[in-house]
């Protein structure tokens, strides 16, 4: 793996098929229907709807979807996240690339700041170090790799016995946490010599499917939560885990189907669990009876379809979830191509996007909450494509967030 240097050349234009597909998707009428509340007691209807680069490019603007970032990955997008310090956008893909963008949806400018190429699909990445000066990646190469963006060097921090599904850097401890399909979570200290970097390894109940790190102001509520195969959810304090403590939360998921994504609330007390079957669960880290009483699950990202002459609601996977860092509302992105924003405390949907031209694969809010990035992908290599071959494939959209879209109404 290496980071090399070359300038990107802007695409001359989108193909005619790509333009037609996008316009068709924007004009298409979509509707969804679902419930939000305990079981099925509350029902509502959805409305209609390093290669270092120094060249700034004007991105395609497809309001109200936002601007389309130039030079996106050319295979399924596996993760994206904004830098909490730098505000840069980090994107990984099954095409083996990791890209760092500067994006401004107001001016429409899109700059690819760094590109890292790998021979293997990259499944997850995070920023690390002061001012987001480094990137940590994991994927099908089975390795956790540290990329210093300033020097352009890459080094393997450590390896798993199978693909690295999730990575996270904890600024409080300086440790890198990785979760793998080999059924383990490991903690690494990249500041130590190679032979002593593995600080801790613990067995998970199954293969890692998703992981999220909470960052509340109260450090005592800082948690890593993971969802695994077999419908299990575990959580641990990062600092306590490094000192040998076990998982303080180890329970069955409240959802019957496989978890696709996790996200932690800004206050560190709750997290959201999203499944492949069009359901989302609001869960609490604490397990007291009052906390359990606040937990619930609801249906979402379901589209009307006709089967055998009858109208039914077709569920789509909820592929992505992210909390707004300021208001505490959370957004979900589904296989139906919609992004929805929810007030988790009031159990109410606040906003729904215009339909994107393909399945929403990932989404993220910027650190200040003023931007949202949405990745759309026609398929991932390990999934069956349901769109036709000429459909819109892989793209990243970035748009400005309006206050009304993410601000819960409190009486």
C-alpha positions in Angstrom: 0.0 0.0 0.0 1.4 3.5 -0.8 0.5 7.1 -1.2 1.6 8.5 -4.5 1.3 11.9 -6.1 -0.7 12.9 -9.2 -3.3 15.4 -10.3 -6.8 14.3 -11.0 -8.3 15.3 -14.3 -11.9 16.5 -14.1 -14.5 14.5 -16.0 -15.6 16.2 -19.2 -19.3 15.6 -18.4 -21.7 13.2 -17.0 -22.9 10.7 -19.6 -26.3 11.1 -21.2 -27.6 8.0 -19.3 -26.4 9.4 -16.0 -28.1 12.7 -16.6 -31.3 11.1 -17.7 -31.2 8.7 -14.7 -30.7 11.5 -12.2 -33.5 13.7 -13.7 -35.8 10.8 -13.8 -35.1 10.0 -10.1 -35.6 13.6 -9.1 -39.0 13.8 -10.9 -40.2 10.4 -9.7 -42.9 10.4 -7.1 -42.0 8.3 -4.1 -44.0 7.6 -1.0 -43.3 5.6 2.2 -45.3 4.5 5.1 -44.3 3.4 8.6 -44.8 3.6 12.3 -42.8 5.4 14.9 -43.3 4.3 18.5 -43.6 1.2 20.5 -44.4 -1.7 18.3 -47.1 -0.6 15.9 -49.1 1.8 18.1 -48.3 5.0 16.3 -48.8 5.3 12.6 -48.0 8.0 10.1 -47.7 8.5 6.4 -44.6 9.7 4.7 -45.0 12.7 2.3 -44.0 12.6 -1.4 -41.2 13.3 -2.2 -1.8 10.0 -1.2 -2.4 11.0 -4.2 -2.1 14.7 -3.2 -4.4 16.9 -5.2 -4.2 20.7 -5.4 -6.9 21.5 -7.9 -10.3 22.8 -6.8 -13.2 21.6 -9.0 -16.8 22.9 -9.2 -19.1 20.1 -8.1 -22.4 19.3 -9.9 -25.3 21.0 -8.1 -28.5 18.9 -7.9 -30.5 20.9 -5.4 -32.2 19.9 -3.2 -30.1 16.8 -3.0 -27.0 19.0 -2.6 -23.8 19.3 -4.6 -22.4 16.1 -6.1 -18.7 15.7 -5.2 -16.3 15.3 -8.1 -14.1 12.2 -8.5 -16.2 9.8 -6.3 -15.3 6.2 -5.8 -16.2 3.9 -8.7 -17.5 1.0 -6.6 -19.7 0.7 -3.5 -19.1 3.4 -0.9 -18.4 1.7 2.4 -18.0 4.7 4.9 -17.8 8.4 5.2 -17.2 10.8 8.1 -16.3 14.4 8.6 -13.2 15.4 10.5 -14.2 16.9 13.9 -11.3 19.4 13.7 -10.6 19.9 10.0 -14.1 19.6 8.6 -12.7 17.5 5.8 -14.7 14.6 4.4 -13.3 11.1 4.5 -14.7 8.5 2.1 -13.8 4.8 1.7 -14.9 2.3 -1.0 -14.9 -1.2 -2.2 -12.7 0.0 -5.1 -9.8 0.1 -2.6 -9.5 3.9 -2.3 -9.6 6.2 0.6 -10.3 9.8 -0.3 -10.2 13.0 1.8 -12.2 15.9 0.3 -12.6 19.6 1.1 -16.2 20.4 0.3 -18.3 23.6 0.4 -21.9 23.2 -0.6 -22.4 27.0 -0.5 -19.8 27.8 -3.2 -20.1 24.4 -4.9 -16.3 23.8 -4.6 -14.9 20.3 -4.2 -11.3 19.5 -3.7 -9.7 16.1 -3.4 -7.0 16.7 -0.8 -5.6 13.2 -0.4 -6.1 9.8 -2.1 -4.8 6.5 -0.7 -4.9 3.4 -2.9 -5.1 -0.2 -1.7 -5.2 -3.5 -3.4 -8.1 -4.5 -1.2 -11.6 -3.1 -0.5 -11.6 -0.6 2.4 -14.6 -1.1 4.7 -14.1 1.7 7.3 -11.9 4.6 8.2 -11.6 7.4 10.7 -9.5 10.5 11.3 -6.9 10.3 14.1 -4.4 12.6 15.8 -4.5 16.3 16.5 -6.3 18.4 13.8 -7.1 15.2 11.9 -3.6 14.8 10.6 -3.9 11.1 10.1 -6.3 8.5 8.8 -6.8 5.0 10.1 -8.3 2.4 7.7 -9.5 -1.2 7.9 -10.8 -3.6 5.3 -10.4 -6.9 3.5 -6.6 -6.8 3.8 -7.2 -7.8 7.4 -4.9 -5.0 8.6 -5.4 -1.8 10.6 -3.3 0.8 8.8 -2.2 4.3 9.9 -1.7 6.9 7.2 0.1 10.2 8.1 -1.4 12.7 5.7 1.4 15.3 6.3 4.3 13.0 5.4 2.5 10.8 3.0 3.6 7.6 4.8 1.6 4.5 5.7 2.3 1.9 8.3 0.4 -1.2 9.5 -0.6 -0.9 13.1 -1.6 -4.5 13.4 -3.7 -7.3 11.9 -6.7 -9.5 12.5 -7.4 -13.0 11.2 -10.2 -11.8 9.0 -11.5 -8.5 7.5 -11.4 -5.4 9.7 -15.0 -4.2 9.6 -14.8 -1.2 11.9 -12.2 1.2 13.2 -12.4 4.1 15.7 -9.8 6.5 17.2 -10.4 7.6 20.8 -8.8 11.0 21.4 -9.1 10.6 25.2 -6.8 7.5 25.3 -5.0 7.9 22.0 -5.9 4.3 21.2 -7.2 2.8 17.9 -10.0 0.3 18.3 -10.8 -2.2 15.6 -13.6 -4.8 15.2 -13.3 -7.7 12.8 -15.1 -10.5 11.1 -12.8 -12.8 13.1 -15.0 -12.1 16.2 -12.6 -9.9 18.1 -12.2 -6.3 19.1 -8.7 -5.1 19.6 -7.1 -1.9 21.0 -3.9 -0.6 19.6 -1.5 2.2 20.6 0.2 3.5 17.4 2.8 5.4 19.5 4.3 2.2 20.8 6.9 -0.1 19.0 5.3 -2.5 16.6 5.7 -5.6 18.8 3.8 -3.9 21.7 1.1 -1.9 19.9 -1.6 -4.5 20.6 -2.7 -3.4 24.0 -5.8 -5.6 24.4 -7.9 -8.1 22.5 -11.3 -9.4 23.5 -13.7 -11.9 21.9 -17.0 -10.7 20.6 -20.2 -12.7 20.5 -19.9 -13.0 16.7 -18.6 -11.2 13.6 -18.5 -7.4 13.9 -21.2 -5.7 11.9 -21.1 -2.1 13.2 -19.4 0.0 15.8 -19.9 3.5 17.1 -18.0 5.7 19.7 -19.8 8.1 21.9 -18.1 11.4 22.7 -20.2 13.2 25.4 -18.8 16.1 27.5 -18.9 13.8 30.5 -16.0 11.5 29.9 -17.4 8.9 32.3 -20.2 8.2 29.8 -17.8 7.6 26.9 -18.7 4.2 25.3 -17.9 2.0 22.4 -20.9 0.0 21.2 -20.8 -2.9 18.8 -23.3 -5.0 17.0 -22.4 -8.5 16.0 -23.8 -11.5 14.1 -26.2 -13.6 16.2 -28.1 -10.5 17.1 -25.9 -9.4 19.9 -25.0 -5.9 21.2 -22.0 -5.1 23.5 -20.5 -1.9 24.9 -17.5 -0.9 26.8 -15.8 2.1 28.2 -12.6 2.7 26.1 -10.4 3.6 29.0 -11.7 0.7 31.2 -11.3 -1.7 28.3 -7.6 -0.8 28.0 -7.2 -1.5 31.7 -8.7 -5.0 31.4 -12.4 -4.5 32.1 -14.9 -6.5 30.2 -18.0 -5.5 28.3 -20.4 -3.6 30.6 -23.2 -4.2 28.2 -23.8 -7.6 26.7 -27.4 -8.3 25.5 -29.6 -9.4 22.6 -30.4 -6.8 20.1 -34.0 -5.4 20.3 -34.2 -6.0 16.5 -34.9 -9.4 15.0 -32.8 -8.8 11.9 -29.1 -8.0 11.3 -27.8 -4.6 12.4 -26.6 -2.5 9.5 -25.5 0.7 11.4 -25.1 2.2 14.9 -24.8 5.7 16.1 -24.4 7.2 19.6 -26.4 10.2 20.9 -24.3 13.3 21.8 -25.2 12.9 25.5 -23.7 9.4 25.7 -26.8 7.9 27.3 -28.6 6.4 24.2 -27.7 4.9 20.8 -29.6 4.0 17.7 -29.5 0.6 16.1 -30.6 0.2 12.4 -31.4 -3.0 10.7 -31.6 -4.5 7.2 -35.3 -5.0 7.5 -36.4 -1.3 7.7 -36.5 -0.9 11.4 -34.7 1.3 13.9 -34.4 0.9 17.6 -33.7 3.6 20.2 -31.7 2.0 23.0 -30.2 3.0 26.3 -26.8 2.0 27.7 -28.1 1.8 31.2 -30.2 -1.2 32.1 -32.4 0.1 34.9 -36.1 -0.4 34.6 -36.7 3.4 33.9 -34.1 3.2 31.1 -35.6 0.1 29.6 -39.0 1.8 29.6 -37.5 4.5 27.3 -36.4 2.0 24.6 -38.5 1.4 21.5 -38.3 0.4 17.9 -40.2 1.7 14.8 -40.6 0.9 11.2 -39.2 3.2 8.5 -37.9 3.3 4.9 -40.8 1.4 3.5 -42.2 2.0 0.1 -45.6 1.1 -1.4 -45.4 -1.7 -4.0 -47.9 -3.9 -5.8 -47.7 -7.7 -5.3 -50.3 -10.0 -6.8 -52.6 -7.1 -7.3 -52.4 -5.9 -3.7 -50.7 -2.9 -2.4 -48.1 -3.7 0.2 -45.3 -1.9 2.1 -41.9 -3.1 0.9 -39.2 -2.7 3.6 -35.7 -1.5 2.7 -32.6 -1.8 4.8 -31.6 1.2 6.9 -28.0 1.4 5.8 -26.9 4.5 7.7 -27.6 6.5 10.8 -26.0 9.6 12.3 -26.8 12.0 15.1 -26.8 15.8 14.6 -24.0 17.0 17.0 -25.9 20.0 18.2 -29.7 19.3 18.3 -29.5 15.6 19.1 -31.9 14.6 16.3 -30.7 11.7 14.2 -30.8 10.9 10.5 -31.4 7.6 8.8 -30.6 6.6 5.2 -32.2 3.7 3.5 -32.3 1.5 0.5 -35.3 3.3 -0.7 -33.1 6.3 -1.5 -34.4 8.6 1.2 -32.8 10.4 4.2 -35.1 11.0 7.2 -34.4 13.0 10.3 -36.1 12.0 13.6 -36.7 13.4 17.0 -35.8 10.3 19.1 -37.2 11.7 22.4 -40.6 12.7 20.9 -40.7 9.7 18.5 -41.5 12.0 15.6 -40.1 12.5 12.1 -38.8 16.0 11.5 -37.9 16.0 7.8 -37.6 13.8 4.8 -35.3 14.4 1.8 -36.1 14.4 -1.9 -35.4 10.8 -3.1 -31.8 10.2 -4.0 -31.1 8.4 -7.3 -29.9 5.2 -5.6 -29.7 3.5 -2.3 -28.3 5.6 0.5 -25.2 3.7 1.7 -23.7 6.1 4.3 -24.3 9.5 5.8 -22.6 11.9 8.2 -23.1 15.3 9.8 -20.1 17.7 10.0 -18.8 18.6 13.4 -20.7 21.9 13.6 -23.9 20.3 12.2 -24.1 22.7 9.2 -23.4 20.1 6.5 -24.6 16.6 5.8 -22.9 14.2 3.4 -24.9 11.4 1.8 -23.3 8.6 -0.2 -25.4 6.7 -2.7 -24.4 3.4 -4.3 -26.3 1.1 -6.6 -24.8 -2.0 -5.0 -22.0 -3.3 -2.9 -19.9 -6.3 -4.1 -21.4 -8.6 -1.5 -25.0 -7.7 -2.3 -27.3 -8.4 -5.1 -28.1 -5.3 -7.3 -31.8 -4.5 -7.6 -31.3 -1.6 -10.0 -30.8 -2.1 -13.7 -27.4 -1.7 -15.2 -27.9 1.8 -16.5 -29.0 3.2 -13.1 -27.1 5.9 -11.2 -24.3 4.1 -9.4 -21.9 5.7 -6.9 -21.8 9.3 -5.8 -21.4 11.6 -2.7 -23.7 14.5 -2.2 -23.1 17.3 0.3 -25.7 19.8 1.3 -26.3 22.6 3.7 -28.4 21.7 6.7 -31.3 24.0 7.6 -32.2 24.5 11.2 -35.8 23.5 10.7 -34.7 20.1 9.3 -32.9 19.0 12.5 -34.3 21.0 15.4 -36.9 19.2 17.6 -39.8 21.3 18.8 -39.8 21.4 22.6 -42.8 22.8 24.6 
